[in-house]
Amino acid sequence: MVAFKPNKRGLDQLQRELQRELDKRPVFVRTEAEPGSVIQPAATVNHYHGPVVTVNGDDAQIAWGNETVNQIQSRVEQIAPGFEALARTMTDLLANLDKLGLDADDELEIRTTVETVLGEVVKAEPDKRILKRAATMIKGLLAPVGLGVGKAVTEESAEAARQVIENIVQTIPS
């Protein structure tokens, strides 16, 4: 028997491409109901093609079919002293990643590497070798954008990439 291993990068790319197409052509369903009315479901409901919900993350919360929902998370992780600027640079990079005009594979690689860095800087003793390796990877992926090489590079994205590279150089521990 041969074990099947899904290509996660390919599936992620497919999901992004589908989402991009759905964003171009949103689906609107008009619903009408009398104010204060309650719709009673049939005795037996079979959902053969029901909605699919994908949840990623350790602290994900979902509410479905509720009238009122209050969800609160109080997870706080302390960044190791001396690594605050690096953590800020990485979170800013994640927040602005879509503005850099990277291809899907490079964007996924940067996202994964940034998450590794953020996971490392909350440890009591972050491994500087891991951080340096990650910084080198990110700088290498951003370098073509910073140089203005690429099909989707604008002057703004090139400047943003150069700023991120400069911030990484300044904040990575030696």
C-alpha angles and dihedrals in degrees: 000000000000118000116230117224116188118226098243095188091051092047091049090050091049090050091051092048092049091047090050090054092046090050089056092051110032118195117229123194117192115217129183130191136164112258109265094009122137122213113217115213121227118265092255123032121185116191107194095159101027128152120291118220120195116194123190126185140052096261102040118148127199132187121184130178094000124137094209127020130183115182123175132179123190102182113141125175121196117227114228113258112269094024099080095101091049091050090049091050091050095048090048089051091052091048093052101033095111091057094061097075095232123160116254096259094051091045091052091047092051092046091051092046093048090051088053090052092048090049090052099047092059092060119100090242110023114207105244092199091060091047093049092048091049092047090052091050093050093045090050092052093046096044096084090050091047090052091050094245115140142067098264100036117127127183089255094052091046091052091046091051092048090050092050091049090049091048091050091051090050097044104039110104118243 
